[in-house]
Amino acid sequence: MVGKKTAGEKIFTVINYAILIFLSFMMLFPFWEVIKTSFSTASEASSLHYYFWPKKPTWEAYQQVFGNNMIWSGYQNTLIRVVWALLIQMTLTIFTAYALANKKLPNKKFWTIFVMITKFVSGGTVPLYLLVKSLGLFDNVMSLVLPMAINVFYLMIVRNFFMAVPDELEEAACIDGAGVIRVLVSIMLPLSMPIIMTLAMWILVGNWNQWFDCLMYIQTPSKFVLQTVLRKIIIESSQQTMDISAVVIPGQSSSTEAIKGATIIVSSIPIMCIYPFIQKYFVKGMLVGAVKG
Amino acid sequence: MIAVGREKPSGRLKTNLMEYKKNWPIFLMLVPGLVYFIVFHYIPLYGVTIAFKDYKLLEGILGSDWAGLKYFKMTFASNDFWNSFKNTMIISAMKLVFSFPAPIILALMLNEVRNLRFKKVVQTISYLPHFLSWVVFGGVIISFLSPSTGFVNLIIKALGFEPIYFVADNNWFRPILVITSIWKEIGWGTIVYLAALNGVDMQLYDAATVDGAGKWKQMWVVTLPSIMPAIVIMFIFQVGSIVNDDFDQIFNMYNPAVYKTGEVISTYIYKIGIEGMQYSLSTAIGLFKNVIALILIVGTNYLCRAFDEYALW
């Protein structure tokens, strides 16, 4: 830096920090409102006067939420889905990426294009829906895992990572008599740990947050994933009451506000807690994608 | 025998087969992936033919009768379709104008922060909504904007105005979509620009300072030109996806009161296709949309490549 800061620069710095603090506050504030409401009593939650802190914090709404079997089954179904997704989607993506990265793959260019094309050309919602239906996957957790088993964008990033591994390492292993699986497991994977972790995180968060496929393919309410249960409770209930007559009738939606708040908190706490620690994988993945894609 | 000095086609096939024979383990690893792409991408692609058929569930795709362009004619004659098409374009254009610059501005502001811990905290906070689904975030927004107990309307009422039912008001619904999309993705959108800002040569700033340029001037003559390639490429991509509306956002925030301004192509397809079971009609609409999207994506990819080459020199 040349010389001292001028007065103008100081003012600029102060304003800049002030705006950023304000933005961060605005980012979190709606979430605070939900947390606050979830701990409020029914009458306070429907109060027409603003309060920053509940006067008599209560677990009432949470008790009701935890007493709701749909929430528990939702959690369970989401966990099952995530575990299946991690197993199937990771295995398929890694195998395919490894094959496409390998120089020895016959017709390598053709197969790469064969796969890449699906990123740009798709049948659309309805043909896929009819396919899943005719495969008999309705109401089965596989309808949530298989249709998006390989994401082409992730696949290409993993493939590029594998291609960057020096060929000599692979050749040396082949001379030692290692088969393809052996090379993949003992050479490629350990060297590609950062991207494998990124892939796992993408699949984890992506599957945790998915709700649309469950809305289409799952009909039995006890098989709904958490996000779909959440949608039933907080979105669809408000969409139904959303006509103008519902405006300004205090007290009517009293405890439902608190329950909605508690439901939102209960179902998003896991992500809110882990995202600060896993964000670096996402940032890395996104930058790799932006550079190479 | 026929072409001298050229491999016979059958000969080429033979060497090709030899390749597969020799390297079968590696091809075997590709097979599960190929099966996946054939089943879940190429078969639905074939399924698009139902746009040209009178598809009946019981008769299947092959058994249903051809209908020619009937469903395309129906689509283009439908007011609901044109309404959803118009809304998609308007909402995308609004997002292009207002949501696109937001992360650039935030990135420029973050770039000026010298306290790294503060920067990290602001970044982490701003990433939060990106990790939540639109179900959660939409729920948070709907309660924040609630006409009876939501914070925004409490303020409006405290100031002596009538409460506004933002998500059920045709005048407000589109602006709310734009604002909430900024809210959700502004932090995440800074990543690409911050990476570009990291690459700016510090000597340029020193030179500008010697020339007497203040902070503001430096931003215009050094910072912005340096990250211009990133901005242009992101912009081209955004233009390229203009017909791809944000289904998750709109589907979780809209309601019958705002169908007029909020119904977009993807929500319309869901409504008539999955809920209304008009499979052929909705597939025709989807096909129309996908063809436009494909043309735009190929076009913008081409533009990006052209720009990339130009930008290098």
Interface residues (C-beta under 8 A of the other chain):
Chain A: V2 G3 T6 G8 E9 F12 T13 N16 Y17 I19 L20 I21 L23 S24 M27 L28 F29 P30 F31 E33 V34 T37 A45 S46 S47 L48 H49 Y50 T91 L92 F95 T96 Y98 A99 L100 N102 K104 L105 P106 N107 W111 F114 V115 T118 F120 V121 S122 G123 G124 T125 V126 P127 L128 Y129 L130 L131 S134 L135 L146 P147 A149 I150 G179 V180 I181 L184 V205 W208 N209 Q210 W211 F212 M216 Q227 L230 R231 I234 I235 S238 Q239 M242 D243 I244 V247 V248 I249 P250 S253 E257 K260 G261 I264 S267 S268 I271 M272 Y275 P276 Q279 V283 M286 L287 A290
Chain B: N16 E19 Y20 N23 P25 I26 F27 M29 L30 P32 G33 L34 Y36 F37 V39 F40 H41 Y42 I43 P44 L45 Y46 G47 V48 I50 G60 I61 L106 M109 L110 E112 V113 F118 V121 V122 T124 I125 S126 Y127 L128 P129 F131 L132 S133 V135 V136 G138 G139 V140 I141 I142 S143 F144 S146 P147 S148 T149 G150 F151 L154 I155 K157 A158 P163 Y165 V167 A168 W183 G187 I191 V192 A195 D206 T209 V210 G214 K215 W216 F247 D248 F251 N252 Y254 N255 P256 A257 S266 I269 Y270 G273 I274 Y279 S282 T283 G286 L287 K289 N290 L294 I297 V298
